[in-house]
Amino acid sequence: MSEKATTPRFKMTGALRQIASPYALRSETLIASAIPIGLANLVLDFGRLQGTFATWLLISTLGYLAAMVIPVSVRLFIAKPLPSLVYLLIFVAAGLLRGITIFLVGREAGIIGDGQLAYRIFGSTLYVFLSLSMVAVLVSNSLRATEALQALEKSRRILEKRLATMRGEISRLNSEVSGRVSGLITPIIQELMSNLKGAKASEVSIEVEALRATVDNVVRPLSLAVAEGSSELPSGQTTSDLAVGRENWRIGARVQISNQLVPFWASVLICIVATPAAVVAYEADSFEALGLLGVSTFAVLFIAENALRKLWLPAAAAFFLQIVIYAIAGLASSAMLSLVGNLDPYSWGRITTLTIIIGIAFFIGQVRQTQRSESTNRAVKVNDQLELLNSQVRRELWLNRRRVATVLHGPVQAALYASAMRLAQAQRPSKKLIQSVNADLENALEILKFDSLESPDLRSVLSQIIEVWAGSCEIYSNVSKSVYQIVKKNPLLNEALVEVLREATSNAIKHGSATEIEIEANVVAKFIEISVINNGRAPVNRSGSGFGSKLYSELTHSWALSEMADGRTKFGATIFIA
């Protein structure tokens, strides 16, 4: 979590979705529910009724085991997810079976009377339902927080790995492409040069055909394959279980204590749990007693929530403060209930203990939800960084592949064709001509080393675009000074911008019959924002699957075609500035 971890507001609708889900029957839920279900009889019955601690421990244990019969059976025999209502019915059935078991065992032990059957069934059903529900929410938040942390750690590791190796990987892949091209073409040219040096006049025609065949069968297909090659870096794999384990239960961050209290729902829950005991203890005054319990609990928690709204504490300190606040709420509730009837010390202790337990449950749930929320937010940020990095990587790989393909398609192919034509035109090639052809082929070999690949100048390209389409389309350019400054320092960025502007302009004229085009480019944050607006026809396919769409996807971070309110068509794109 960050230095200050913001806790999302507790929402009952979200809690209900977690309760009525497969999380309800997870092993973690069923095992963890032993704490509230087992403590209930020891806290609420031992000391109030007859029986030793050992007797009530046995009763609470058997009650918990009875409550687990139905959830465990369903889990064992039904693997697929169930309808939401079924999970709630399982909770109700578990509570009902526990209540009957406690009543029967307690009656046999002589510490529970026959008149308590309704109380045990109703109270146990309600208590188990709420206990399992709370634990299911806690487990859901905990497991989802762990999953979010794992996803975050994996993304972070991939990002760190790519940041560390991106330049080297790009260089390696580009060298691999260049090496593959040189490895295929260089030996062929060298062999041609060797054959030409010792060739007789009658054998020159054979070498001419070999030159042409090299162009048609090797150079052209290879240039196309290089240009259309994949521009993706390998994603890399990473394992991060240990890092996630350390992060999963980290409590060093500061949390806002007011968001952990949840006054309304805590008060409602306390009243629901206390309802069976209030009916037995207060009979006709039970509604008044429950009202005082709920109002007093809510009042203390509400006052604390507003008084501590600006207080941020380390999670451990916030936990202990929450226990203190809920203990005060329990004592205040006991004091208010004493107005309805005298409360013995056990009753004060039971109410305060119940309130503290619910306070602890809400704190754990809110902290885990905080961790999940923070992890999700951080994962989104990391993934955004990954997307930007991928955008940059795709752009650089694509441009370098395109450069290699351009060299093959241009100077190398031209040198081979020109050499073949010069030899074919000479009836008896002179030694000087053969030396000249060999010199051209040597130059082609030098070009194939790909030592220097110049990037076009943005101002010159824009001028060329305007001149090329003069008479067919009026093109207005409005590129900010900051764009020129940035691309001057970054040749690959410059080339990407040039290619995108050239393609967008060309498409507007060729496919949209545009006669007026406005080109704009500005630097906004870490992006160059491009806008090419034209008065041509609106595009039929705004996502596209052709060469232009692929070019946009490879060279930009995002792009879109849209129709403006005045009927003009807008191409918009962003290019990440590395």
C-alpha positions in Angstrom: 0.0 0.0 0.0 1.0 3.6 -0.4 2.1 5.9 2.5 -1.5 6.9 3.0 -3.9 4.1 2.0 -7.4 5.3 1.3 -10.1 2.8 2.4 -13.1 2.4 0.1 -16.5 3.1 1.8 -18.2 -0.1 3.1 -21.1 -1.0 0.9 -23.7 -3.6 1.9 -24.5 -4.4 -1.7 -20.9 -5.3 -2.4 -20.8 -7.4 0.9 -24.0 -9.3 -0.2 -22.4 -10.2 -3.5 -19.4 -11.6 -1.6 -21.6 -13.5 0.8 -23.8 -15.1 -1.8 -20.8 -16.4 -3.8 -18.5 -19.4 -3.9 -16.4 -17.7 -1.2 -19.1 -18.7 1.2 -18.0 -22.4 1.0 -14.2 -21.9 0.8 -12.2 -23.9 3.3 -10.8 -20.6 4.7 -14.4 -19.4 5.4 -15.5 -22.6 7.1 -12.3 -22.9 9.2 -12.2 -19.2 10.2 -15.9 -19.3 11.2 -14.9 -21.6 14.1 -13.8 -18.5 16.0 -17.1 -16.5 16.2 -19.3 -19.6 16.3 -17.2 -21.3 19.0 -16.9 -18.1 21.1 -20.6 -17.4 21.1 -21.5 -20.0 23.8 -18.4 -19.2 25.9 -19.1 -15.5 25.8 -22.9 -15.4 25.9 -23.8 -18.5 27.9 -20.9 -19.4 30.2 -21.3 -17.5 33.5 -24.9 -16.6 32.7 -26.2 -20.2 32.9 -25.2 -23.2 34.9 -22.4 -25.5 33.7 -18.6 -25.5 33.9 -16.3 -24.0 31.3 -15.4 -27.5 30.0 -19.1 -28.3 29.5 -19.7 -25.2 27.5 -16.5 -25.7 25.5 -17.9 -29.2 24.6 -21.3 -27.7 23.6 -19.7 -24.9 21.5 -17.4 -27.4 19.8 -20.3 -29.8 18.9 -22.4 -26.9 17.8 -19.7 -25.7 15.4 -19.2 -29.2 14.0 -23.0 -29.5 13.5 -23.0 -26.2 11.7 -20.3 -27.4 9.3 -22.1 -30.6 8.3 -24.2 -29.0 5.5 -21.6 -26.6 4.1 -18.9 -29.3 4.0 -21.3 -31.8 2.4 -22.3 -29.3 -0.3 -18.7 -28.4 -0.9 -17.7 -32.1 -1.3 -20.5 -33.3 -3.5 -21.2 -30.1 -5.6 -18.2 -28.6 -7.4 -19.9 -26.1 -9.6 -21.0 -22.6 -8.4 -24.6 -22.4 -7.0 -27.3 -19.8 -7.4 -26.8 -16.9 -4.9 -29.9 -17.8 -2.9 -28.7 -21.3 -2.3 -25.6 -20.1 -0.4 -27.9 -18.0 1.9 -30.1 -21.1 2.5 -27.0 -23.2 3.4 -26.1 -20.6 6.1 -29.6 -20.7 7.5 -29.7 -24.5 7.5 -26.2 -24.6 9.2 -27.5 -22.3 12.0 -30.7 -24.3 12.4 -28.8 -27.6 12.8 -26.4 -25.9 15.3 -29.2 -24.6 17.4 -30.9 -28.0 17.6 -27.6 -29.7 18.5 -26.8 -27.2 21.3 -30.3 -27.5 22.7 -30.2 -31.3 22.8 -26.7 -31.6 24.2 -27.4 -28.8 26.8 -30.7 -30.4 27.9 -28.9 -33.8 28.4 -26.3 -32.0 30.5 -29.1 -30.4 32.5 -28.0 -26.8 31.9 -30.5 -25.8 29.1 -34.3 -25.9 29.9 -37.1 -27.1 27.5 -38.3 -23.5 27.3 -35.2 -22.4 25.4 -35.8 -24.4 22.2 -37.2 -21.4 20.3 -34.4 -19.2 21.6 -31.7 -21.6 20.6 -33.1 -22.3 17.1 -33.9 -18.7 16.3 -30.8 -17.2 17.9 -28.4 -19.8 16.5 -29.8 -19.5 13.0 -29.4 -15.8 13.1 -26.0 -15.8 14.7 -24.5 -18.5 12.4 -25.9 -16.7 9.3 -24.3 -13.5 10.3 -21.0 -15.1 11.4 -20.6 -17.1 8.2 -21.6 -14.0 6.2 -19.0 -11.8 8.0 -16.3 -14.4 7.6 -17.1 -14.9 3.9 -16.7 -11.2 3.3 -13.4 -11.2 5.2 -12.1 -14.2 3.2 -13.3 -12.7 0.0 -11.5 -9.5 0.6 -8.4 -11.3 1.8 -8.2 -13.7 -1.2 -9.0 -11.0 -3.7 -6.4 -8.8 -2.1 -3.9 -11.6 -2.5 -4.9 -12.1 -6.1 -4.6 -8.4 -6.8 -1.2 -8.3 -5.1 0.0 -11.2 -7.2 -1.2 -9.6 -10.4 0.5 -6.3 -9.3 3.8 -8.0 -8.5 3.8 -9.9 -11.7 3.2 -6.8 -13.8 5.8 -4.9 -11.8 8.4 -7.6 -12.3 7.7 -7.7 -16.0 7.9 -3.9 -16.2 11.2 -3.8 -14.3 12.6 -6.5 -16.5 11.5 -4.7 -19.7 12.9 -1.4 -18.5 16.2 -3.1 -17.8 16.5 -5.0 -21.0 14.4 -3.0 -23.5 17.3 -1.3 -25.2 19.4 -4.4 -25.3 16.5 -6.5 -26.6 15.6 -4.0 -29.3 19.3 -3.9 -30.3 19.4 -7.7 -30.3 16.3 -8.1 -32.4 17.3 -5.4 -34.9 20.8 -7.0 -35.1 19.1 -10.4 -35.6 17.0 -9.0 -38.5 20.0 -7.2 -40.0 22.2 -10.2 -39.6 19.6 -12.5 -41.2 19.3 -10.2 -44.2 23.1 -9.7 -44.6 23.6 -13.5 -44.1 21.3 -14.3 -46.9 22.2 -11.5 -49.4 25.9 -11.0 -48.8 27.1 -14.5 -49.9 25.0 -14.3 -53.0 26.5 -11.0 -54.0 30.0 -12.2 -53.2 29.6 -15.3 -55.3 28.3 -13.1 -58.2 31.3 -10.8 -57.8 33.7 -13.8 -57.8 32.0 -15.3 -60.9 32.2 -12.0 -62.8 35.9 -11.6 -62.2 36.7 -14.7 -64.1 33.8 -14.9 -66.5 34.2 -15.1 -70.2 32.1 -12.9 -72.5 29.8 -15.9 -73.3 29.2 -16.5 -69.6 28.3 -13.0 -68.6 24.6 -13.6 -69.6 24.4 -16.4 -67.1 25.6 -14.0 -64.3 23.1 -11.3 -65.6 20.2 -13.8 -65.1 21.6 -14.7 -61.7 21.5 -11.1 -60.7 17.9 -10.7 -61.8 16.9 -14.0 -60.1 18.5 -12.7 -56.9 16.4 -9.6 -57.0 13.1 -11.5 -57.9 13.6 -14.5 -55.7 15.5 -13.3 -52.7 15.6 -9.5 -52.3 11.9 -8.7 -52.9 10.4 -11.5 -50.8 12.9 -10.8 -48.0 12.1 -7.1 -47.9 8.4 -7.9 -47.7 9.0 -10.4 -44.9 11.1 -8.0 -42.9 8.6 -5.2 -43.3 5.7 -7.3 -42.1 7.6 -9.1 -39.3 6.3 -9.1 -35.7 7.2 -6.0 -33.6 6.5 -7.6 -30.2 9.0 -8.2 -27.5 8.8 -11.5 -25.6 6.7 -10.9 -22.5 8.9 -12.8 -20.2 7.8 -14.9 -17.3 8.3 -14.2 -13.6 7.5 -15.7 -10.3 6.8 -13.6 -7.3 5.3 -15.7 -4.5 7.8 -14.6 -1.9 7.4 -10.9 -2.7 3.6 -11.3 -2.6 3.8 -13.1 0.8 5.8 -10.2 2.2 3.4 -7.6 0.7 0.2 -9.5 1.5 0.2 -8.8 5.2 2.2 -5.6 5.3 0.8 -3.2 7.9 3.3 -0.3 7.7 1.0 2.0 5.7 -1.1 4.7 7.4 -4.8 4.3 7.3 -7.7 6.7 8.0 -9.2 5.4 11.2 -12.6 6.9 10.5 -13.1 4.7 7.4 -12.6 1.6 9.5 -15.4 2.2 12.0 -18.5 1.8 9.8 -21.0 3.0 12.5 -24.3 2.3 10.9 -23.7 -1.3 9.8 -21.8 -2.2 12.9 -24.8 -1.0 15.0 -27.2 -2.9 12.9 -25.2 -6.1 13.1 -24.8 -5.8 16.9 -28.6 -5.4 17.3 -29.3 -8.4 15.1 -26.9 -10.6 17.0 -28.3 -9.5 20.3 -32.0 -9.9 19.3 -32.5 -13.4 20.7 -30.8 -12.6 24.0 -32.8 -9.4 24.3 -36.1 -11.2 23.8 -35.2 -13.7 26.5 -33.8 -11.2 29.0 -36.1 -8.2 28.5 -39.3 -9.9 27.1 -41.8 -7.1 26.5 -39.1 -4.4 26.8 -36.8 -6.2 24.2 -37.5 -3.6 21.4 -36.7 -0.7 23.8 -33.5 -2.5 24.9 -32.4 -3.2 21.3 -33.2 0.4 20.4 -31.0 1.7 23.2 -28.3 -0.7 22.2 -28.3 0.3 18.6 -28.6 4.1 19.2 -25.9 4.2 21.8 -23.5 2.1 19.8 -24.1 4.2 16.7 -23.7 7.4 18.6 -20.3 6.5 20.0 -19.0 5.2 16.6 -20.5 8.2 14.7 -18.9 10.7 17.1 -15.5 8.9 16.8 -15.8 8.7 13.0 -16.3 12.5 12.6 -13.8 13.4 15.4 -11.0 11.3 13.9 -11.7 12.0 10.2 -8.3 13.7 9.7 -6.4 11.2 11.7 -4.1 8.8 9.8 -2.3 6.1 11.8 -0.1 3.0 11.1 -2.3 0.0 10.7 -1.2 -1.5 14.0 -2.0 1.6 16.0 -5.3 2.0 14.2 -6.2 -1.5 15.1 -5.7 -1.0 18.8 -7.5 2.4 18.7 -10.5 0.7 17.0 -10.6 -1.9 19.8 -10.7 1.0 22.3 -13.5 2.8 20.5 -15.6 -0.3 20.1 -15.0 -1.1 23.8 -16.2 2.3 24.7 -19.3 1.8 22.5 -20.0 -1.5 24.3 -19.6 0.1 27.8 -21.9 3.0 26.7 -24.5 0.5 25.4 -24.4 -1.4 28.7 -24.9 1.8 30.6 -27.9 2.7 28.5 -29.4 -0.9 28.9 -29.1 -0.6 32.7 -31.8 2.0 32.4 -34.2 -0.7 31.2 -33.2 -3.3 33.8 -30.3 -4.0 36.1 -27.3 -5.6 34.3 -25.0 -8.0 36.1 -21.2 -7.8 35.4 -21.4 -10.8 33.0 -23.9 -8.9 30.9 -21.7 -5.8 30.8 -18.8 -8.1 29.8 -20.8 -10.0 27.1 -22.1 -6.8 25.4 -18.6 -5.2 25.4 -16.9 -8.4 24.2 -19.5 -8.7 21.4 -19.0 -5.1 20.3 -15.2 -5.5 20.3 -15.4 -8.7 18.2 -17.5 -7.0 15.6 -15.2 -4.0 15.6 -12.2 -6.3 15.0 -14.1 -8.0 12.1 -14.9 -4.7 10.5 -11.3 -3.5 10.8 -9.8 -6.6 9.3 -12.3 -6.5 6.4 -11.7 -2.8 5.7 -7.9 -3.2 5.9 -8.0 -6.1 3.4 -10.3 -4.1 1.2 -7.9 -1.2 1.4 -5.1 -3.5 0.3 -7.1 -4.8 -2.6 -8.1 -1.4 -3.7 -4.6 0.0 -3.4 -3.2 -3.0 -5.3 -5.7 -2.7 -8.0 -5.0 1.0 -8.4 -1.2 0.4 -8.5 -1.7 -2.5 -11.0 -3.6 -0.1 -13.3 -0.7 2.4 -13.1 1.9 -0.3 -13.8 -0.1 -1.7 -16.7 -0.4 1.8 -18.1 3.4 2.1 -17.9 3.6 -1.3 -19.6 1.3 -0.1 -22.4 3.5 3.0 -22.9 6.6 0.8 -23.0 5.1 -1.6 -25.4 4.0 1.3 -27.6 7.6 2.6 -27.7 9.1 -0.9 -28.3 6.6 -1.6 -31.1 7.4 1.7 -32.7 11.2 1.3 -32.6 11.1 -2.3 -33.8 8.7 -1.5 -36.6 10.7 1.5 -37.8 14.0 -0.4 -37.7 12.5 -3.3 -39.6 11.0 -0.8 -42.1 14.4 0.8 -42.6 16.0 -2.6 -43.3 13.2 -3.4 -45.7 13.6 0.0 -47.4 17.3 -0.6 -47.8 16.7 -3.9 -49.4 13.9 -2.6 -51.6 15.8 0.5 -52.6 19.6 0.8 -52.9 20.3 -2.9 -52.8 17.7 -3.9 -55.3 18.7 -0.9 -57.4 22.4 -1.8 -57.4 21.6 -5.4 -58.4 19.2 -4.4 -61.2 21.4 -1.6 -62.5 24.4 -4.0 -62.6 22.4 -6.6 -64.5 21.2 -4.0 -67.0 24.7 -2.6 -67.6 26.1 -6.0 -68.2 23.2 -7.0 -70.5 23.7 -3.9 -72.6 27.3 -4.7 -73.3 28.0 -7.2 -76.0 31.5 -7.8 -74.8 31.8 -6.4 -71.2 35.2 -4.8 -70.7 37.3 -5.4 -67.7 36.6 -1.8 -66.6 32.8 -2.4 -66.8 33.1 -5.5 -64.7 35.2 -3.6 -62.2 32.6 -0.9 -62.1 29.8 -3.5 -61.5 31.8 -5.1 -58.8 32.3 -1.6 -57.2 28.5 -1.1 -57.2 28.0 -4.6 -55.6 30.6 -3.7 -53.0 28.7 -0.6 -52.2 25.6 -2.7 -51.8 27.5 -4.9 -49.3 28.4 -1.8 -47.3 24.8 -0.7 -47.2 23.9 -4.2 -45.9 25.9 -3.5 -42.8 23.2 -1.0 -41.8 25.7 1.2 -40.0 23.9 4.5 -40.8 20.2 4.8 -41.4 19.2 8.5 -41.6 15.9 9.8 -40.3 13.9 12.2 -42.5 13.6 15.8 -41.3 10.1 16.6 -40.1 10.0 20.1 -41.7 11.2 18.8 -45.0 8.7 16.0 -45.0 5.8 18.3 -44.3 6.9 20.6 -47.1 7.1 17.6 -49.4 3.6 16.4 -48.5 2.2 19.9 -49.2 4.1 20.1 -52.5 3.1 16.6 -53.7 -0.6 17.3 -53.2 -0.6 20.9 -54.4 -3.4 21.4 -56.9 -5.3 18.5 -55.6 -5.6 19.4 -51.9 -4.8 22.4 -49.8 -2.8 21.2 -46.7 -2.3 23.5 -43.7 0.4 22.6 -41.2 0.3 23.8 -37.5 3.1 21.9 -35.7 4.2 23.4 -32.4 7.8 24.4 -31.9 8.1 22.0 -29.0 7.3 19.1 -31.3 10.2 20.0 -33.6 12.5 20.3 -30.7 11.6 16.9 -29.3 11.8 14.9 -32.5 15.1 16.5 -33.4 16.6 14.8 -30.4 14.8 11.5 -31.0 15.2 10.2 -34.6 12.9 7.2 -34.1 10.2 9.4 -32.6 10.6 11.8 -35.6 10.3 8.9 -38.1 7.2 7.6 -36.4 5.5 11.0 -36.5 6.5 11.4 -40.2 5.1 8.0 -41.1 1.8 8.6 -39.3 1.3 12.1 -40.8 2.2 10.9 -44.3 -0.2 7.9 -44.0 -3.1 9.9 -42.5 -2.8 12.7 -45.1 -2.6 10.2 -48.0 -5.6 8.2 -46.7 -7.7 11.4 -46.4 -7.1 12.3 -50.0 -7.1 8.8 -51.6 -10.0 7.3 -49.6 -11.9 10.3 -48.5 -11.4 12.6 -51.6 -10.4 15.4 -49.2 -9.6 18.9 -50.7 -8.7 20.6 -47.5 -6.6 19.1 -44.6 -5.5 20.7 -41.4 -2.5 19.1 -39.6 -1.8 19.8 -36.0 0.7 18.3 -33.6 1.4 19.4 -30.0 3.2 18.1 -26.9 0.9 17.2 -24.1 2.5 15.7 -21.0 4.4 12.6 -22.2 2.7 12.4 -25.6 2.7 14.1 -29.0 -1.0 14.6 -29.8 -1.7 14.5 -33.5 -4.8 15.8 -35.3 -5.5 15.5 -39.0 -8.8 17.1 -39.9 -10.2 16.9 -43.5 -13.3 17.7 -45.4 -13.5 14.4 -47.1 -15.9 11.5 -46.7 -16.3 9.9 -43.3 -14.6 6.5 -43.0 -16.7 3.4 -43.4 -14.5 1.3 -41.1 -13.1 3.3 -38.3 -11.0 0.6 -36.8 -9.6 -0.9 -40.1 -7.5 -3.9 -40.9 -5.4 -2.6 -43.8 -1.8 -1.4 -44.0 -2.6 2.0 -42.6 -4.4 0.7 -39.6 -1.5 -1.6 -38.9 0.9 1.2 -39.2 -1.1 3.4 -36.8 -1.3 0.5 -34.3 2.4 -0.1 -34.4 3.6 3.5 -34.3 1.1 5.2 -32.0 0.0 4.6 -28.4 -3.6 5.2 -29.4 -5.5 6.4 -32.5 -9.1 6.9 -33.7 -11.1 8.1 -36.7 -14.2 10.1 -35.9 -16.8 12.3 -37.6 -16.9 15.9 -36.2 -20.1 17.9 -35.6 -19.5 20.0 -38.7 -19.3 16.9 -40.9 -15.5 16.8 -41.3 -13.4 13.8 -40.5 -10.8 13.7 -37.8 -7.9 11.4 -37.4 -6.5 11.7 -33.8 -3.5 9.9 -32.4 -1.0 10.0 -29.5 2.6 9.0 -29.7 4.5 8.3 -26.5 7.6 10.3 -26.0 10.3 7.9 -24.6 
